[in-house]
Amino acid sequence: MTYNTLKNKTKRLPSTSARPMFGYECYSAEGKFFVGFSKNNHKVIVRIMKDEQKKAIRNKGIKPFSHGAKAGWIEIDTRSTTTADAFRWIKKGYTNALTLSKKSK
């Protein structure tokens, strides 16, 4: 249930849009991607600030995302964490995306 709940909560964040990319249903905030929901399993990838990544991977069910670890991407196994913990990191990704969007203007 965590996976679908997270997806529904993410859809309700202001200024978000979704599109498929690389086997994920990805969401952006003001044009900056911040989260992707895998179509094949219960994994979620989130782009957070690089310094936050070290904090995140100390949590059960979270590891660096193999294709984006240098940029601060993490991978959350929604079967190994709570909805509240996972959504906390998604919200950090959302805030990071809004910050990146403002910097690029």
C-alpha positions in Angstrom: 0.0 0.0 0.0 2.9 2.4 0.6 3.8 2.6 -3.1 0.4 3.6 -4.3 -0.1 6.0 -1.4 3.2 7.7 -2.1 2.3 8.1 -5.8 -1.1 9.6 -4.9 0.4 12.0 -2.4 3.0 13.1 -5.0 0.4 13.8 -7.6 -1.3 16.2 -5.2 1.9 18.4 -4.6 1.4 21.8 -6.2 3.0 22.6 -9.6 3.8 18.9 -10.4 3.5 17.1 -13.7 4.2 13.5 -14.7 5.6 11.8 -17.7 7.2 8.4 -18.4 11.0 8.2 -18.5 13.4 5.2 -18.6 10.8 2.8 -17.2 9.7 5.2 -14.4 6.6 7.4 -14.0 8.6 10.6 -13.2 7.3 13.8 -11.6 8.7 17.3 -12.0 8.1 20.5 -10.1 8.3 23.6 -12.3 10.2 21.6 -14.9 12.8 19.9 -12.6 12.5 16.2 -12.1 12.5 15.1 -8.5 10.9 11.6 -8.2 10.3 8.5 -10.3 8.1 5.5 -9.6 9.3 2.3 -11.1 6.8 0.5 -13.3 8.2 -2.9 -12.6 8.6 -3.0 -8.8 8.0 -1.0 -5.7 11.1 1.2 -6.0 11.0 5.0 -6.0 13.9 7.2 -6.9 14.3 10.7 -5.5 16.7 13.6 -6.3 17.7 15.3 -3.1 20.6 17.6 -2.3 23.9 15.7 -2.3 24.6 16.4 1.4 21.1 15.0 2.3 21.9 11.8 0.5 24.3 10.6 3.3 21.6 11.1 5.8 19.0 9.4 3.7 21.0 6.2 3.2 21.3 5.6 6.9 17.5 4.8 6.8 16.3 1.2 6.3 15.2 0.6 2.7 17.1 3.6 1.2 20.3 3.4 -0.8 22.1 5.6 -3.4 20.5 5.2 -6.9 23.1 3.4 -9.0 22.7 5.8 -12.0 22.5 9.1 -10.2 24.3 8.7 -6.9 26.7 11.5 -7.7 23.9 13.9 -8.3 22.1 13.1 -5.0 19.6 10.5 -6.2 18.4 7.9 -3.8 16.4 4.7 -4.3 13.7 3.8 -1.8 12.3 0.3 -1.5 8.8 1.0 -0.4 8.4 -2.5 1.0 11.2 -1.8 3.5 10.1 1.6 4.8 7.1 3.4 6.1 4.9 5.7 4.0 5.8 8.7 6.2 9.5 8.1 6.0 9.5 7.7 2.3 7.3 10.7 1.7 9.6 12.8 3.9 12.3 12.2 1.3 10.0 12.8 -1.6 9.1 16.2 -0.1 12.8 17.0 0.3 13.2 16.2 -3.4 10.2 18.4 -4.3 11.7 21.3 -2.3 15.1 20.7 -4.0 13.4 20.8 -7.4 11.7 24.1 -6.7 15.1 25.5 -5.5 16.8 24.3 -8.7 14.0 25.8 -10.8 14.5 29.2 -9.2 18.3 29.1 -9.8 17.8 28.3 -13.5 15.6 31.4 -14.1 
